[in-house]
Amino acid sequence: MRQGVLDAVIGLLMRDGVQGITMDRVAMEAGVAKGTLYVYFKNKEEILDAAVEASFEPLIVELTGIMDADKAPDKRLEDFSRLNLQFFDEQQDLIRILFYDRERIHSEKNRFNDDRYLTLLSKVAEVLNEGVDTGLFAPMDSMKIAAMFIEANMGMVMQRIRDGISGDVEQDARQIISIFMEGLRRKQ
């Protein structure tokens, strides 16, 4: 039932944007009574938050797997950028709605305090620390650099969405990695 409601929310978002989401419309789209929605969600904001979480869960699972993989740290960071850009290219319309339209409505939820973001931040920092420990990267404050890396990827995603760019994910991922690796690598 909950997944059916989330699917209905995503369908409405794709057709009508955030401003088209009302409890009445979600109930009608999901084919349930409005009161049933309140069993699962207390308000529109909670439904939107759940839709965002459901939309990003596959990406988070894959990115976490990449960070935990048995590869060199620089290769894991490269794989992170590539997968991140591919995911956002494939979900471009939904992401545009979730980020841009929702930001205009001024959501109170801050992604920097989100558990998924903080977990991913820690995973990237672990990879960076491993690179330092193996001598691949110069010493650094890994949490700050991890935040910079994640935000660089998100910045590239937002630019691609804003400009309607899909194109060459590999090239954009290599550009991010090239800039970061140049600064991260230990100088010989």
CNS distance restraints for C-alpha pairs under 8 A (distance, minus, plus):
assign (resid   1 and name CA) (resid   5 and name CA) 6.37 0.50 0.50
assign (resid   2 and name CA) (resid   6 and name CA) 6.33 0.50 0.50
assign (resid   2 and name CA) (resid  40 and name CA) 6.76 0.50 0.50
assign (resid   3 and name CA) (resid   7 and name CA) 6.08 0.50 0.50
assign (resid   4 and name CA) (resid   8 and name CA) 6.20 0.50 0.50
assign (resid   4 and name CA) (resid  30 and name CA) 6.20 0.50 0.50
assign (resid   5 and name CA) (resid   9 and name CA) 6.24 0.50 0.50
assign (resid   5 and name CA) (resid  26 and name CA) 7.06 0.50 0.50
assign (resid   5 and name CA) (resid  27 and name CA) 7.59 0.50 0.50
assign (resid   5 and name CA) (resid  30 and name CA) 5.30 0.50 0.50
assign (resid   5 and name CA) (resid  37 and name CA) 7.76 0.50 0.50
assign (resid   6 and name CA) (resid  10 and name CA) 6.22 0.50 0.50
assign (resid   6 and name CA) (resid  47 and name CA) 7.32 0.50 0.50
assign (resid   6 and name CA) (resid  50 and name CA) 7.21 0.50 0.50
assign (resid   6 and name CA) (resid  51 and name CA) 5.51 0.50 0.50
assign (resid   6 and name CA) (resid  54 and name CA) 7.74 0.50 0.50
assign (resid   7 and name CA) (resid  11 and name CA) 6.17 0.50 0.50
assign (resid   7 and name CA) (resid  30 and name CA) 7.82 0.50 0.50
assign (resid   7 and name CA) (resid  51 and name CA) 7.91 0.50 0.50
assign (resid   8 and name CA) (resid  12 and name CA) 6.20 0.50 0.50
assign (resid   8 and name CA) (resid  26 and name CA) 6.25 0.50 0.50
assign (resid   8 and name CA) (resid  29 and name CA) 5.56 0.50 0.50
assign (resid   8 and name CA) (resid  30 and name CA) 5.22 0.50 0.50
assign (resid   9 and name CA) (resid  13 and name CA) 6.06 0.50 0.50
assign (resid   9 and name CA) (resid  21 and name CA) 7.26 0.50 0.50
assign (resid   9 and name CA) (resid  26 and name CA) 6.03 0.50 0.50
assign (resid   9 and name CA) (resid  29 and name CA) 7.91 0.50 0.50
assign (resid   9 and name CA) (resid  47 and name CA) 7.58 0.50 0.50
assign (resid   9 and name CA) (resid  48 and name CA) 7.50 0.50 0.50
assign (resid   9 and name CA) (resid  51 and name CA) 6.85 0.50 0.50
assign (resid  10 and name CA) (resid  14 and name CA) 6.15 0.50 0.50
assign (resid  10 and name CA) (resid  51 and name CA) 6.68 0.50 0.50
assign (resid  10 and name CA) (resid  94 and name CA) 7.81 0.50 0.50
assign (resid  11 and name CA) (resid  15 and name CA) 6.35 0.50 0.50
assign (resid  12 and name CA) (resid  16 and name CA) 5.62 0.50 0.50
assign (resid  12 and name CA) (resid  17 and name CA) 6.84 0.50 0.50
assign (resid  12 and name CA) (resid  20 and name CA) 6.82 0.50 0.50
assign (resid  12 and name CA) (resid  21 and name CA) 6.66 0.50 0.50
assign (resid  12 and name CA) (resid  26 and name CA) 7.52 0.50 0.50
assign (resid  12 and name CA) (resid  29 and name CA) 7.78 0.50 0.50
assign (resid  13 and name CA) (resid  17 and name CA) 4.30 0.50 0.50
assign (resid  13 and name CA) (resid  18 and name CA) 5.69 0.50 0.50
assign (resid  13 and name CA) (resid  20 and name CA) 6.99 0.50 0.50
assign (resid  13 and name CA) (resid  21 and name CA) 7.02 0.50 0.50
assign (resid  13 and name CA) (resid  94 and name CA) 7.32 0.50 0.50
assign (resid  13 and name CA) (resid  97 and name CA) 6.97 0.50 0.50
assign (resid  14 and name CA) (resid  93 and name CA) 7.13 0.50 0.50
assign (resid  14 and name CA) (resid  94 and name CA) 6.14 0.50 0.50
assign (resid  14 and name CA) (resid  97 and name CA) 7.39 0.50 0.50
assign (resid  16 and name CA) (resid  20 and name CA) 4.90 0.50 0.50
assign (resid  16 and name CA) (resid  21 and name CA) 7.65 0.50 0.50
assign (resid  17 and name CA) (resid  21 and name CA) 7.31 0.50 0.50
assign (resid  17 and name CA) (resid  97 and name CA) 5.98 0.50 0.50
assign (resid  17 and name CA) (resid 101 and name CA) 6.96 0.50 0.50
assign (resid  18 and name CA) (resid  97 and name CA) 6.94 0.50 0.50
assign (resid  18 and name CA) (resid  98 and name CA) 7.51 0.50 0.50
assign (resid  18 and name CA) (resid 101 and name CA) 6.25 0.50 0.50
assign (resid  18 and name CA) (resid 102 and name CA) 6.25 0.50 0.50
assign (resid  20 and name CA) (resid  25 and name CA) 7.93 0.50 0.50
assign (resid  21 and name CA) (resid  25 and name CA) 6.47 0.50 0.50
assign (resid  21 and name CA) (resid  26 and name CA) 6.68 0.50 0.50
assign (resid  21 and name CA) (resid  44 and name CA) 7.36 0.50 0.50
assign (resid  22 and name CA) (resid  26 and name CA) 6.12 0.50 0.50
assign (resid  22 and name CA) (resid  44 and name CA) 6.60 0.50 0.50
assign (resid  23 and name CA) (resid  27 and name CA) 6.08 0.50 0.50
assign (resid  23 and name CA) (resid  34 and name CA) 6.59 0.50 0.50
assign (resid  23 and name CA) (resid  37 and name CA) 7.50 0.50 0.50
assign (resid  23 and name CA) (resid  43 and name CA) 7.52 0.50 0.50
assign (resid  23 and name CA) (resid  44 and name CA) 6.35 0.50 0.50
assign (resid  24 and name CA) (resid  28 and name CA) 6.21 0.50 0.50
assign (resid  24 and name CA) (resid  34 and name CA) 6.06 0.50 0.50
assign (resid  25 and name CA) (resid  29 and name CA) 6.01 0.50 0.50
assign (resid  26 and name CA) (resid  30 and name CA) 5.95 0.50 0.50
assign (resid  27 and name CA) (resid  31 and name CA) 5.86 0.50 0.50
assign (resid  27 and name CA) (resid  32 and name CA) 5.09 0.50 0.50
assign (resid  27 and name CA) (resid  33 and name CA) 5.78 0.50 0.50
assign (resid  27 and name CA) (resid  34 and name CA) 5.08 0.50 0.50
assign (resid  27 and name CA) (resid  36 and name CA) 7.97 0.50 0.50
assign (resid  27 and name CA) (resid  37 and name CA) 6.74 0.50 0.50
assign (resid  28 and name CA) (resid  32 and name CA) 6.38 0.50 0.50
assign (resid  28 and name CA) (resid  33 and name CA) 7.48 0.50 0.50
assign (resid  28 and name CA) (resid  34 and name CA) 7.82 0.50 0.50
assign (resid  32 and name CA) (resid  36 and name CA) 6.41 0.50 0.50
assign (resid  32 and name CA) (resid  37 and name CA) 7.56 0.50 0.50
assign (resid  33 and name CA) (resid  37 and name CA) 7.13 0.50 0.50
assign (resid  34 and name CA) (resid  38 and name CA) 7.19 0.50 0.50
assign (resid  35 and name CA) (resid  39 and name CA) 7.01 0.50 0.50
assign (resid  36 and name CA) (resid  40 and name CA) 7.25 0.50 0.50
assign (resid  37 and name CA) (resid  41 and name CA) 5.85 0.50 0.50
assign (resid  37 and name CA) (resid  42 and name CA) 7.77 0.50 0.50
assign (resid  38 and name CA) (resid  42 and name CA) 5.20 0.50 0.50
assign (resid  38 and name CA) (resid  43 and name CA) 7.20 0.50 0.50
assign (resid  41 and name CA) (resid  46 and name CA) 5.84 0.50 0.50
assign (resid  41 and name CA) (resid  47 and name CA) 5.98 0.50 0.50
assign (resid  42 and name CA) (resid  46 and name CA) 6.43 0.50 0.50
assign (resid  42 and name CA) (resid  47 and name CA) 7.99 0.50 0.50
assign (resid  43 and name CA) (resid  47 and name CA) 6.56 0.50 0.50
assign (resid  44 and name CA) (resid  48 and name CA) 6.24 0.50 0.50
assign (resid  45 and name CA) (resid  49 and name CA) 6.10 0.50 0.50
assign (resid  46 and name CA) (resid  50 and name CA) 6.14 0.50 0.50
assign (resid  47 and name CA) (resid  51 and name CA) 6.16 0.50 0.50
assign (resid  48 and name CA) (resid  52 and name CA) 6.22 0.50 0.50
assign (resid  49 and name CA) (resid  53 and name CA) 6.24 0.50 0.50
assign (resid  50 and name CA) (resid  54 and name CA) 6.07 0.50 0.50
assign (resid  51 and name CA) (resid  55 and name CA) 6.04 0.50 0.50
assign (resid  52 and name CA) (resid  56 and name CA) 6.23 0.50 0.50
assign (resid  52 and name CA) (resid  98 and name CA) 7.23 0.50 0.50
assign (resid  53 and name CA) (resid  57 and name CA) 5.90 0.50 0.50
assign (resid  54 and name CA) (resid  58 and name CA) 7.90 0.50 0.50
assign (resid  56 and name CA) (resid  60 and name CA) 6.25 0.50 0.50
assign (resid  57 and name CA) (resid  61 and name CA) 6.19 0.50 0.50
assign (resid  58 and name CA) (resid  62 and name CA) 6.29 0.50 0.50
assign (resid  59 and name CA) (resid  63 and name CA) 6.01 0.50 0.50
assign (resid  59 and name CA) (resid  84 and name CA) 7.43 0.50 0.50
assign (resid  59 and name CA) (resid  87 and name CA) 6.99 0.50 0.50
assign (resid  60 and name CA) (resid  64 and name CA) 5.97 0.50 0.50
assign (resid  60 and name CA) (resid 116 and name CA) 7.30 0.50 0.50
assign (resid  60 and name CA) (resid 120 and name CA) 7.53 0.50 0.50
assign (resid  61 and name CA) (resid  65 and name CA) 6.26 0.50 0.50
assign (resid  62 and name CA) (resid  66 and name CA) 6.28 0.50 0.50
assign (resid  63 and name CA) (resid  67 and name CA) 6.24 0.50 0.50
assign (resid  63 and name CA) (resid  80 and name CA) 6.10 0.50 0.50
assign (resid  63 and name CA) (resid  83 and name CA) 7.46 0.50 0.50
assign (resid  63 and name CA) (resid  84 and name CA) 7.73 0.50 0.50
assign (resid  63 and name CA) (resid 120 and name CA) 7.73 0.50 0.50
assign (resid  64 and name CA) (resid  68 and name CA) 6.20 0.50 0.50
assign (resid  64 and name CA) (resid 120 and name CA) 6.72 0.50 0.50
assign (resid  64 and name CA) (resid 123 and name CA) 7.00 0.50 0.50
assign (resid  65 and name CA) (resid  69 and name CA) 6.01 0.50 0.50
assign (resid  66 and name CA) (resid  76 and name CA) 5.98 0.50 0.50
assign (resid  66 and name CA) (resid  79 and name CA) 6.89 0.50 0.50
assign (resid  66 and name CA) (resid  80 and name CA) 6.56 0.50 0.50
assign (resid  67 and name CA) (resid  76 and name CA) 6.00 0.50 0.50
assign (resid  67 and name CA) (resid  77 and name CA) 7.65 0.50 0.50
assign (resid  67 and name CA) (resid  80 and name CA) 7.56 0.50 0.50
assign (resid  67 and name CA) (resid 123 and name CA) 6.04 0.50 0.50
assign (resid  67 and name CA) (resid 124 and name CA) 6.52 0.50 0.50
assign (resid  67 and name CA) (resid 127 and name CA) 6.65 0.50 0.50
assign (resid  68 and name CA) (resid 123 and name CA) 7.69 0.50 0.50
assign (resid  69 and name CA) (resid  76 and name CA) 7.31 0.50 0.50
assign (resid  71 and name CA) (resid  75 and name CA) 6.35 0.50 0.50
assign (resid  71 and name CA) (resid  76 and name CA) 6.26 0.50 0.50
assign (resid  72 and name CA) (resid  76 and name CA) 6.41 0.50 0.50
assign (resid  72 and name CA) (resid 131 and name CA) 7.76 0.50 0.50
assign (resid  73 and name CA) (resid  77 and name CA) 6.31 0.50 0.50
assign (resid  73 and name CA) (resid 127 and name CA) 5.48 0.50 0.50
assign (resid  73 and name CA) (resid 128 and name CA) 6.69 0.50 0.50
assign (resid  73 and name CA) (resid 130 and name CA) 6.74 0.50 0.50
assign (resid  73 and name CA) (resid 131 and name CA) 5.51 0.50 0.50
assign (resid  74 and name CA) (resid  78 and name CA) 6.22 0.50 0.50
assign (resid  74 and name CA) (resid 131 and name CA) 7.48 0.50 0.50
assign (resid  74 and name CA) (resid 181 and name CA) 7.38 0.50 0.50
assign (resid  75 and name CA) (resid  79 and name CA) 6.11 0.50 0.50
assign (resid  76 and name CA) (resid  80 and name CA) 6.05 0.50 0.50
assign (resid  76 and name CA) (resid 127 and name CA) 7.76 0.50 0.50
assign (resid  77 and name CA) (resid  81 and name CA) 6.38 0.50 0.50
assign (resid  77 and name CA) (resid 124 and name CA) 7.80 0.50 0.50
assign (resid  77 and name CA) (resid 127 and name CA) 7.94 0.50 0.50
assign (resid  77 and name CA) (resid 177 and name CA) 7.26 0.50 0.50
assign (resid  78 and name CA) (resid  82 and name CA) 6.31 0.50 0.50
assign (resid  78 and name CA) (resid 173 and name CA) 6.84 0.50 0.50
assign (resid  78 and name CA) (resid 174 and name CA) 7.18 0.50 0.50
assign (resid  78 and name CA) (resid 177 and name CA) 5.87 0.50 0.50
assign (resid  79 and name CA) (resid  83 and name CA) 6.06 0.50 0.50
assign (resid  80 and name CA) (resid  84 and name CA) 5.97 0.50 0.50
assign (resid  81 and name CA) (resid  85 and name CA) 6.14 0.50 0.50
assign (resid  81 and name CA) (resid 153 and name CA) 6.30 0.50 0.50
assign (resid  81 and name CA) (resid 173 and name CA) 5.19 0.50 0.50
assign (resid  81 and name CA) (resid 176 and name CA) 7.38 0.50 0.50
assign (resid  81 and name CA) (resid 177 and name CA) 7.48 0.50 0.50
assign (resid  82 and name CA) (resid  86 and name CA) 6.13 0.50 0.50
assign (resid  82 and name CA) (resid 169 and name CA) 6.50 0.50 0.50
assign (resid  82 and name CA) (resid 170 and name CA) 6.25 0.50 0.50
assign (resid  82 and name CA) (resid 173 and name CA) 5.13 0.50 0.50
assign (resid  83 and name CA) (resid  87 and name CA) 6.03 0.50 0.50
assign (resid  84 and name CA) (resid  88 and name CA) 6.34 0.50 0.50
assign (resid  84 and name CA) (resid 153 and name CA) 7.24 0.50 0.50
assign (resid  85 and name CA) (resid  89 and name CA) 6.04 0.50 0.50
assign (resid  85 and name CA) (resid 153 and name CA) 7.44 0.50 0.50
assign (resid  85 and name CA) (resid 156 and name CA) 7.85 0.50 0.50
assign (resid  85 and name CA) (resid 157 and name CA) 6.17 0.50 0.50
assign (resid  85 and name CA) (resid 169 and name CA) 6.06 0.50 0.50
assign (resid  85 and name CA) (resid 173 and name CA) 7.15 0.50 0.50
assign (resid  86 and name CA) (resid  90 and name CA) 6.17 0.50 0.50
assign (resid  86 and name CA) (resid 169 and name CA) 6.28 0.50 0.50
assign (resid  87 and name CA) (resid  91 and name CA) 6.20 0.50 0.50
assign (resid  88 and name CA) (resid  92 and name CA) 5.44 0.50 0.50
assign (resid  88 and name CA) (resid  95 and name CA) 6.94 0.50 0.50
assign (resid  88 and name CA) (resid 157 and name CA) 6.53 0.50 0.50
assign (resid  89 and name CA) (resid 157 and name CA) 7.82 0.50 0.50
assign (resid  89 and name CA) (resid 161 and name CA) 7.78 0.50 0.50
assign (resid  89 and name CA) (resid 166 and name CA) 5.93 0.50 0.50
assign (resid  91 and name CA) (resid  95 and name CA) 5.97 0.50 0.50
assign (resid  92 and name CA) (resid  96 and name CA) 6.01 0.50 0.50
assign (resid  92 and name CA) (resid 161 and name CA) 6.33 0.50 0.50
assign (resid  93 and name CA) (resid  97 and name CA) 6.38 0.50 0.50
assign (resid  94 and name CA) (resid  98 and name CA) 6.10 0.50 0.50
assign (resid  95 and name CA) (resid  99 and name CA) 5.86 0.50 0.50
assign (resid  95 and name CA) (resid 100 and name CA) 7.97 0.50 0.50
assign (resid  96 and name CA) (resid 100 and name CA) 5.44 0.50 0.50
assign (resid  96 and name CA) (resid 101 and name CA) 7.15 0.50 0.50
assign (resid  96 and name CA) (resid 161 and name CA) 6.61 0.50 0.50
assign (resid  96 and name CA) (resid 162 and name CA) 7.92 0.50 0.50
assign (resid  97 and name CA) (resid 101 and name CA) 5.05 0.50 0.50
assign (resid  97 and name CA) (resid 102 and name CA) 6.74 0.50 0.50
assign (resid  98 and name CA) (resid 102 and name CA) 5.47 0.50 0.50
assign (resid  98 and name CA) (resid 103 and name CA) 7.90 0.50 0.50
assign (resid  99 and name CA) (resid 103 and name CA) 5.87 0.50 0.50
assign (resid 100 and name CA) (resid 104 and name CA) 6.45 0.50 0.50
assign (resid 101 and name CA) (resid 105 and name CA) 6.69 0.50 0.50
assign (resid 102 and name CA) (resid 106 and name CA) 6.34 0.50 0.50
assign (resid 102 and name CA) (resid 107 and name CA) 6.40 0.50 0.50
assign (resid 103 and name CA) (resid 107 and name CA) 6.09 0.50 0.50
assign (resid 110 and name CA) (resid 114 and name CA) 6.82 0.50 0.50
assign (resid 111 and name CA) (resid 117 and name CA) 6.66 0.50 0.50
assign (resid 112 and name CA) (resid 117 and name CA) 6.34 0.50 0.50
assign (resid 112 and name CA) (resid 118 and name CA) 7.09 0.50 0.50
assign (resid 113 and name CA) (resid 117 and name CA) 7.17 0.50 0.50
assign (resid 113 and name CA) (resid 118 and name CA) 6.85 0.50 0.50
assign (resid 114 and name CA) (resid 118 and name CA) 6.28 0.50 0.50
assign (resid 115 and name CA) (resid 119 and name CA) 6.03 0.50 0.50
assign (resid 116 and name CA) (resid 120 and name CA) 6.15 0.50 0.50
assign (resid 117 and name CA) (resid 121 and name CA) 6.01 0.50 0.50
assign (resid 118 and name CA) (resid 122 and name CA) 6.20 0.50 0.50
assign (resid 119 and name CA) (resid 123 and name CA) 6.27 0.50 0.50
assign (resid 120 and name CA) (resid 124 and name CA) 6.22 0.50 0.50
assign (resid 121 and name CA) (resid 125 and name CA) 6.17 0.50 0.50
assign (resid 121 and name CA) (resid 143 and name CA) 6.95 0.50 0.50
assign (resid 121 and name CA) (resid 146 and name CA) 5.88 0.50 0.50
assign (resid 121 and name CA) (resid 147 and name CA) 6.30 0.50 0.50
assign (resid 121 and name CA) (resid 150 and name CA) 7.49 0.50 0.50
assign (resid 122 and name CA) (resid 126 and name CA) 6.15 0.50 0.50
assign (resid 122 and name CA) (resid 143 and name CA) 6.97 0.50 0.50
assign (resid 122 and name CA) (resid 146 and name CA) 7.71 0.50 0.50
assign (resid 123 and name CA) (resid 127 and name CA) 6.47 0.50 0.50
assign (resid 124 and name CA) (resid 128 and name CA) 6.27 0.50 0.50
assign (resid 124 and name CA) (resid 146 and name CA) 5.49 0.50 0.50
assign (resid 125 and name CA) (resid 129 and name CA) 6.09 0.50 0.50
assign (resid 125 and name CA) (resid 142 and name CA) 4.89 0.50 0.50
assign (resid 125 and name CA) (resid 143 and name CA) 5.29 0.50 0.50
assign (resid 125 and name CA) (resid 145 and name CA) 7.46 0.50 0.50
assign (resid 125 and name CA) (resid 146 and name CA) 5.20 0.50 0.50
assign (resid 126 and name CA) (resid 130 and name CA) 6.15 0.50 0.50
assign (resid 126 and name CA) (resid 142 and name CA) 7.62 0.50 0.50
assign (resid 127 and name CA) (resid 131 and name CA) 6.29 0.50 0.50
assign (resid 128 and name CA) (resid 132 and name CA) 6.34 0.50 0.50
assign (resid 128 and name CA) (resid 137 and name CA) 7.46 0.50 0.50
assign (resid 128 and name CA) (resid 142 and name CA) 5.99 0.50 0.50
assign (resid 128 and name CA) (resid 146 and name CA) 7.45 0.50 0.50
assign (resid 129 and name CA) (resid 133 and name CA) 6.05 0.50 0.50
assign (resid 129 and name CA) (resid 142 and name CA) 6.32 0.50 0.50
assign (resid 130 and name CA) (resid 134 and name CA) 6.12 0.50 0.50
assign (resid 131 and name CA) (resid 135 and name CA) 6.20 0.50 0.50
assign (resid 131 and name CA) (resid 136 and name CA) 5.00 0.50 0.50
assign (resid 131 and name CA) (resid 137 and name CA) 5.11 0.50 0.50
assign (resid 132 and name CA) (resid 136 and name CA) 5.85 0.50 0.50
assign (resid 132 and name CA) (resid 137 and name CA) 4.57 0.50 0.50
assign (resid 132 and name CA) (resid 138 and name CA) 5.79 0.50 0.50
assign (resid 132 and name CA) (resid 139 and name CA) 5.76 0.50 0.50
assign (resid 132 and name CA) (resid 140 and name CA) 7.83 0.50 0.50
assign (resid 133 and name CA) (resid 137 and name CA) 7.95 0.50 0.50
assign (resid 135 and name CA) (resid 186 and name CA) 6.80 0.50 0.50
assign (resid 136 and name CA) (resid 185 and name CA) 5.78 0.50 0.50
assign (resid 136 and name CA) (resid 186 and name CA) 5.85 0.50 0.50
assign (resid 137 and name CA) (resid 184 and name CA) 5.12 0.50 0.50
assign (resid 137 and name CA) (resid 185 and name CA) 4.22 0.50 0.50
assign (resid 137 and name CA) (resid 186 and name CA) 4.66 0.50 0.50
assign (resid 138 and name CA) (resid 184 and name CA) 5.85 0.50 0.50
assign (resid 138 and name CA) (resid 185 and name CA) 5.69 0.50 0.50
assign (resid 138 and name CA) (resid 186 and name CA) 4.26 0.50 0.50
assign (resid 138 and name CA) (resid 187 and name CA) 7.40 0.50 0.50
assign (resid 140 and name CA) (resid 145 and name CA) 7.40 0.50 0.50
assign (resid 141 and name CA) (resid 145 and name CA) 6.31 0.50 0.50
assign (resid 142 and name CA) (resid 146 and name CA) 5.80 0.50 0.50
assign (resid 143 and name CA) (resid 147 and name CA) 6.23 0.50 0.50
assign (resid 144 and name CA) (resid 148 and name CA) 6.32 0.50 0.50
assign (resid 145 and name CA) (resid 149 and name CA) 6.11 0.50 0.50
assign (resid 146 and name CA) (resid 150 and name CA) 6.20 0.50 0.50
assign (resid 147 and name CA) (resid 151 and name CA) 6.03 0.50 0.50
assign (resid 148 and name CA) (resid 152 and name CA) 5.96 0.50 0.50
assign (resid 149 and name CA) (resid 153 and name CA) 6.37 0.50 0.50
assign (resid 149 and name CA) (resid 180 and name CA) 7.53 0.50 0.50
assign (resid 150 and name CA) (resid 154 and name CA) 6.27 0.50 0.50
assign (resid 151 and name CA) (resid 155 and name CA) 5.85 0.50 0.50
assign (resid 152 and name CA) (resid 156 and name CA) 6.24 0.50 0.50
assign (resid 152 and name CA) (resid 176 and name CA) 7.16 0.50 0.50
assign (resid 153 and name CA) (resid 157 and name CA) 6.27 0.50 0.50
assign (resid 153 and name CA) (resid 176 and name CA) 7.19 0.50 0.50
assign (resid 154 and name CA) (resid 158 and name CA) 6.08 0.50 0.50
assign (resid 155 and name CA) (resid 159 and name CA) 6.14 0.50 0.50
assign (resid 156 and name CA) (resid 160 and name CA) 6.14 0.50 0.50
assign (resid 156 and name CA) (resid 172 and name CA) 7.66 0.50 0.50
assign (resid 157 and name CA) (resid 161 and name CA) 6.19 0.50 0.50
assign (resid 158 and name CA) (resid 162 and name CA) 5.89 0.50 0.50
assign (resid 159 and name CA) (resid 163 and name CA) 6.00 0.50 0.50
assign (resid 159 and name CA) (resid 165 and name CA) 7.86 0.50 0.50
assign (resid 160 and name CA) (resid 164 and name CA) 5.82 0.50 0.50
assign (resid 160 and name CA) (resid 165 and name CA) 4.56 0.50 0.50
assign (resid 160 and name CA) (resid 166 and name CA) 6.40 0.50 0.50
assign (resid 161 and name CA) (resid 165 and name CA) 6.12 0.50 0.50
assign (resid 161 and name CA) (resid 166 and name CA) 7.70 0.50 0.50
assign (resid 168 and name CA) (resid 172 and name CA) 6.58 0.50 0.50
assign (resid 169 and name CA) (resid 173 and name CA) 6.01 0.50 0.50
assign (resid 170 and name CA) (resid 174 and name CA) 6.02 0.50 0.50
assign (resid 171 and name CA) (resid 175 and name CA) 6.18 0.50 0.50
assign (resid 172 and name CA) (resid 176 and name CA) 6.41 0.50 0.50
assign (resid 173 and name CA) (resid 177 and name CA) 6.19 0.50 0.50
assign (resid 174 and name CA) (resid 178 and name CA) 5.76 0.50 0.50
assign (resid 175 and name CA) (resid 179 and name CA) 6.25 0.50 0.50
assign (resid 176 and name CA) (resid 180 and name CA) 6.22 0.50 0.50
assign (resid 177 and name CA) (resid 181 and name CA) 5.69 0.50 0.50
assign (resid 178 and name CA) (resid 182 and name CA) 6.00 0.50 0.50
assign (resid 179 and name CA) (resid 183 and name CA) 6.65 0.50 0.50
assign (resid 180 and name CA) (resid 184 and name CA) 5.95 0.50 0.50
assign (resid 181 and name CA) (resid 185 and name CA) 5.62 0.50 0.50
